[in-house]
Amino acid sequence: MKKAHPLKLYKTLKVQINRYFRRMGSFNKEDRLIAVKLTEELFIDKIDFDNYLMQFPDDDGDEVLIELYNLIEQEEPATAFGGGSKLKQHSSMNRISELLNILRR
């Protein structure tokens, strides 16, 4: 079996890496902006928790959207029990803020 030339291997790997990063950067910008808007509206009590979950974009390939959704979903507000929203005291608010900044780009 003939060995491939190192330069050819390098070029092949470079093409694969470039394709990967292009795919990573090709997330639906509209879905990301919708997620940011919905999250901001949830924090100011403009929409309720159930509407947030129902309107949140379905983009299974976007790990940032998935992480944001999971963080919010795990912290169901106390409104279900007659109290005010507890999302403002969310233990993961720093991470949520980071994700929102990523989604705004």
Backbone torsions as a table, in degrees:
resi	resn	phi	psi	omega
1	MET	NA	131.4	-177.5
2	LYS	-80.7	132.9	178.5
3	LYS	-78.9	142.3	177.4
4	ALA	-75.6	145.9	178.0
5	HIS	-67.0	137.8	-178.2
6	PRO	-55.7	-35.9	179.2
7	LEU	-65.9	-38.1	178.0
8	LYS	-66.6	-41.2	176.8
9	LEU	-61.5	-41.8	179.4
10	TYR	-61.0	-47.2	-179.0
11	LYS	-63.5	-40.6	178.6
12	THR	-62.5	-45.2	179.3
13	LEU	-64.3	-41.0	179.1
14	LYS	-61.1	-42.5	177.9
15	VAL	-62.2	-44.3	-180.0
16	GLN	-64.1	-40.4	178.6
17	ILE	-65.6	-43.6	178.8
18	ASN	-61.8	-41.1	177.2
19	ARG	-61.6	-42.2	179.7
20	TYR	-60.8	-47.8	-177.6
21	PHE	-69.7	-33.0	175.0
22	ARG	-64.9	-41.6	178.4
23	ARG	-64.4	-40.4	179.8
24	MET	-65.2	-32.4	-178.2
25	GLY	-89.3	0.8	-175.3
26	SER	-101.5	26.8	177.3
27	PHE	-65.6	156.0	-178.8
28	ASN	-69.0	106.1	-178.3
29	LYS	-61.1	-36.5	179.8
30	GLU	-62.9	-44.2	177.4
31	ASP	-61.3	-40.6	-180.0
32	ARG	-64.2	-42.4	179.6
33	LEU	-68.6	-35.0	175.5
34	ILE	-63.3	-42.9	179.3
35	ALA	-62.0	-41.2	178.2
36	VAL	-63.1	-48.2	-178.6
37	LYS	-60.5	-45.8	179.7
38	LEU	-62.0	-42.4	-179.3
39	THR	-65.1	-43.0	177.2
40	GLU	-62.4	-41.8	178.4
41	GLU	-64.9	-35.9	177.8
42	LEU	-64.5	-41.6	-178.0
43	PHE	-68.2	-27.0	178.3
44	ILE	-99.7	14.1	177.6
45	ASP	60.3	29.6	176.6
46	LYS	-79.4	-30.0	173.0
47	ILE	-128.2	157.8	179.7
48	ASP	-90.7	169.8	-174.6
49	PHE	-60.2	-43.9	-178.8
50	ASP	-63.8	-42.9	177.5
51	ASN	-64.2	-36.8	177.2
52	TYR	-58.5	-50.2	-177.8
53	LEU	-64.5	-37.3	-178.2
54	MET	-72.5	-34.8	-176.0
55	GLN	-89.1	-11.7	-176.3
56	PHE	-62.2	134.0	-176.5
57	PRO	-60.9	142.4	175.3
58	ASP	-95.9	101.2	177.1
59	ASP	-136.1	88.2	-174.3
60	ASP	-63.8	-19.0	-177.3
61	GLY	-90.2	-6.4	-176.3
62	ASP	-101.6	102.6	-175.3
63	GLU	-64.7	-29.6	179.6
64	VAL	-68.9	-44.1	176.8
65	LEU	-62.0	-42.8	-179.6
66	ILE	-62.3	-44.7	-179.6
67	GLU	-64.1	-43.2	178.5
68	LEU	-60.4	-48.2	179.8
69	TYR	-57.8	-45.6	-178.4
70	ASN	-64.8	-40.0	178.4
71	LEU	-63.1	-43.7	-179.7
72	ILE	-69.7	-43.2	-178.0
73	GLU	-61.5	-36.8	-179.5
74	GLN	-68.7	-22.7	-176.8
75	GLU	-107.4	61.6	179.7
76	GLU	-61.8	128.2	-176.6
77	PRO	-67.3	160.2	-177.6
78	ALA	-73.7	0.4	-179.4
79	THR	-60.2	-24.8	177.4
80	ALA	-65.8	-20.3	-179.2
81	PHE	-109.6	17.2	176.4
82	GLY	88.4	4.1	179.9
83	GLY	-100.2	-179.5	176.8
84	GLY	-81.2	170.7	-180.0
85	SER	-65.1	134.5	178.5
86	LYS	-102.3	5.1	-175.5
87	LEU	-64.0	-26.8	-178.9
88	LYS	-68.6	-20.5	176.8
89	GLN	-103.9	19.8	-176.8
90	HIS	-55.0	134.2	-178.6
91	SER	-67.1	-18.0	-178.8
92	SER	-110.0	26.5	-176.7
93	MET	-59.7	-35.6	178.9
94	ASN	-62.6	-43.4	179.6
95	ARG	-67.7	-38.9	177.9
96	ILE	-62.1	-42.8	178.1
97	SER	-61.7	-42.1	177.6
98	GLU	-60.9	-44.6	-179.5
99	LEU	-64.0	-40.9	178.6
100	LEU	-62.3	-40.0	178.3
101	ASN	-64.8	-38.8	177.2
102	ILE	-64.0	-43.2	-177.5
103	LEU	-68.0	-27.9	179.9
104	ARG	-72.3	-21.3	-176.6
105	ARG	-66.8	NA	NA
